[in-house]
Amino acid sequence: MGMSAIDRGESTIDVSAWTQASSAHLAVLVFWWQSARKSGHKLTLTGLNPTFKTLAELGGVTCIETGEFDASR
């Protein structure tokens, strides 16, 4: 879903259908974000549930919320 959207040049991906959050899900989101950046695009992820946001914050992965280039380093 995400890579296809990125390949089409889409800049927003809605993940509201993802009701569960795990580190594996978070890794996929970061991979999509990094892939978009490598293609020269900014990616916005919408529909993140509070659990995703908390998991990302605890893991120091702020790029999915802020969109900042270096946020996940």
CYANA upper distance limits for C-alpha pairs under 8 A (distance plus 0.5 A):
  1 MET  CA      5 ALA  CA      6.79
  2 GLY  CA      6 ILE  CA      6.67
  2 GLY  CA     13 ILE  CA      7.31
  2 GLY  CA     32 TRP  CA      6.76
  3 MET  CA      7 ASP  CA      6.49
  3 MET  CA     32 TRP  CA      7.00
  3 MET  CA     35 SER  CA      8.44
  4 SER  CA      8 ARG  CA      6.75
  5 ALA  CA      9 GLY  CA      6.93
  5 ALA  CA     10 GLU  CA      5.81
  5 ALA  CA     11 SER  CA      8.42
  5 ALA  CA     13 ILE  CA      7.87
  6 ILE  CA     10 GLU  CA      5.88
  6 ILE  CA     11 SER  CA      7.53
  6 ILE  CA     32 TRP  CA      8.19
  6 ILE  CA     35 SER  CA      8.25
  6 ILE  CA     36 ALA  CA      6.56
  9 GLY  CA     41 HIS  CA      8.19
 10 GLU  CA     43 LEU  CA      8.39
 11 SER  CA     41 HIS  CA      7.50
 11 SER  CA     42 LYS  CA      6.64
 11 SER  CA     43 LEU  CA      5.25
 11 SER  CA     44 THR  CA      6.54
 12 THR  CA     43 LEU  CA      6.23
 12 THR  CA     44 THR  CA      5.18
 12 THR  CA     45 LEU  CA      6.27
 12 THR  CA     46 THR  CA      7.56
 13 ILE  CA     43 LEU  CA      8.04
 13 ILE  CA     44 THR  CA      6.91
 13 ILE  CA     45 LEU  CA      5.54
 13 ILE  CA     46 THR  CA      6.65
 14 ASP  CA     45 LEU  CA      6.41
 14 ASP  CA     46 THR  CA      5.15
 14 ASP  CA     47 GLY  CA      5.94
 14 ASP  CA     48 LEU  CA      8.44
 15 VAL  CA     45 LEU  CA      7.45
 15 VAL  CA     46 THR  CA      6.61
 15 VAL  CA     47 GLY  CA      5.64
 15 VAL  CA     48 LEU  CA      6.68
 16 SER  CA     46 THR  CA      7.54
 16 SER  CA     47 GLY  CA      4.55
 16 SER  CA     48 LEU  CA      6.48
 16 SER  CA     49 ASN  CA      7.53
 17 ALA  CA     47 GLY  CA      8.35
 19 THR  CA     49 ASN  CA      7.84
 20 GLN  CA     51 THR  CA      8.42
 21 ALA  CA     25 HIS  CA      6.49
 21 ALA  CA     26 LEU  CA      7.73
 21 ALA  CA     51 THR  CA      6.69
 21 ALA  CA     52 PHE  CA      5.96
 21 ALA  CA     55 LEU  CA      8.22
 22 SER  CA     26 LEU  CA      6.82
 22 SER  CA     52 PHE  CA      8.15
 22 SER  CA     55 LEU  CA      8.13
 23 SER  CA     27 ALA  CA      6.58
 23 SER  CA     55 LEU  CA      7.99
 24 ALA  CA     28 VAL  CA      6.93
 25 HIS  CA     29 LEU  CA      6.94
 26 LEU  CA     30 VAL  CA      6.75
 26 LEU  CA     52 PHE  CA      7.76
 26 LEU  CA     55 LEU  CA      8.31
 26 LEU  CA     56 ALA  CA      7.48
 27 ALA  CA     31 PHE  CA      6.58
 28 VAL  CA     32 TRP  CA      6.69
 29 LEU  CA     33 TRP  CA      6.66
 29 LEU  CA     64 ILE  CA      7.83
 30 VAL  CA     34 GLN  CA      6.55
 30 VAL  CA     61 VAL  CA      8.47
 30 VAL  CA     63 CYS  CA      8.22
 30 VAL  CA     64 ILE  CA      7.50
 31 PHE  CA     35 SER  CA      6.50
 32 TRP  CA     36 ALA  CA      6.66
 33 TRP  CA     37 ARG  CA      6.80
 33 TRP  CA     42 LYS  CA      8.25
 33 TRP  CA     43 LEU  CA      6.38
 33 TRP  CA     63 CYS  CA      8.28
 33 TRP  CA     64 ILE  CA      7.66
 34 GLN  CA     38 LYS  CA      6.68
 35 SER  CA     39 SER  CA      6.86
 36 ALA  CA     40 GLY  CA      6.89
 36 ALA  CA     41 HIS  CA      5.59
 36 ALA  CA     42 LYS  CA      6.73
 36 ALA  CA     43 LEU  CA      6.62
 37 ARG  CA     41 HIS  CA      5.61
 37 ARG  CA     42 LYS  CA      6.45
 37 ARG  CA     43 LEU  CA      7.95
 37 ARG  CA     69 PHE  CA      8.31
 42 LYS  CA     67 GLY  CA      7.75
 43 LEU  CA     67 GLY  CA      7.64
 44 THR  CA     64 ILE  CA      7.70
 44 THR  CA     67 GLY  CA      7.35
 45 LEU  CA     64 ILE  CA      6.93
 45 LEU  CA     65 GLU  CA      8.08
 48 LEU  CA     52 PHE  CA      6.47
 48 LEU  CA     53 LYS  CA      7.16
 49 ASN  CA     53 LYS  CA      7.06
 50 PRO  CA     54 THR  CA      6.63
 51 THR  CA     55 LEU  CA      6.52
 52 PHE  CA     56 ALA  CA      6.50
 53 LYS  CA     57 GLU  CA      6.61
 53 LYS  CA     65 GLU  CA      8.21
 54 THR  CA     58 LEU  CA      6.59
 55 LEU  CA     59 GLY  CA      6.63
 56 ALA  CA     60 GLY  CA      6.56
 56 ALA  CA     61 VAL  CA      5.37
 56 ALA  CA     62 THR  CA      6.94
 56 ALA  CA     64 ILE  CA      8.41
 57 GLU  CA     61 VAL  CA      6.37
 57 GLU  CA     62 THR  CA      6.78
 60 GLY  CA     72 SER  CA      7.27
 61 VAL  CA     71 ALA  CA      7.20
 61 VAL  CA     72 SER  CA      5.27
 61 VAL  CA     73 ARG  CA      8.31
 62 THR  CA     66 THR  CA      6.48
 62 THR  CA     67 GLY  CA      8.21
 62 THR  CA     68 GLU  CA      8.33
 62 THR  CA     71 ALA  CA      5.83
 62 THR  CA     72 SER  CA      6.31
 63 CYS  CA     67 GLY  CA      5.27
 63 CYS  CA     68 GLU  CA      5.96
 63 CYS  CA     69 PHE  CA      7.46
 63 CYS  CA     70 ASP  CA      7.90
 63 CYS  CA     71 ALA  CA      5.20
 63 CYS  CA     72 SER  CA      5.83
 66 THR  CA     71 ALA  CA      7.94
 67 GLY  CA     71 ALA  CA      7.92
